[in-house]
Amino acid sequence: ARVQRSINELLPAALDYLETQAPASGFLFGDAVSVGDISVASQFINARIADYTIDAQRWPLTAGWLARVEALPVVAARIAIENQIVAMVMAKKNAAQ
């Protein structure tokens, strides 16, 4: 029940707010990436592990901003490593069943 409430109510409200702050280009505080971008983006990167993605139709500015953060070489490399870890864990889990 808590997870569904978060997905259906709390997260959309947060994304509605973030959509008012997300820039059409660049990053949250200008042309350079900041710790704020990494901090907020990491929440959505982690949520993707649980198959949650931002609805780009409903929150286009936020989805665009997140795509720019994820395209940064250091972030893209981290995502690739995390994806490998998740795949390894899932493979072990499936093999144990």
Stockholm file with secondary structure:
# STOCKHOLM 1.0

chainA/1-97         ARVQRSINELLPAALDYLETQAPASGFLFGDAVSVGDISVASQFINARIADYTIDAQRWPLTAGWLARVEALPVVAARIAIENQIVAMVMAKKNAAQ
#=GR chainA/1-97 SS CHHHHIIIIIHHHHHHHHHHHCCSSSBTTBSSCCHHHHHHHHHHHHHHHTTCCCCTTTSHHHHHHHHHHHHSHHHHHHHHHHHHHHHHHHHHHHHHC
#=GC SS_cons        CHHHHIIIIIHHHHHHHHHHHCCSSSBTTBSSCCHHHHHHHHHHHHHHHTTCCCCTTTSHHHHHHHHHHHHSHHHHHHHHHHHHHHHHHHHHHHHHC
//
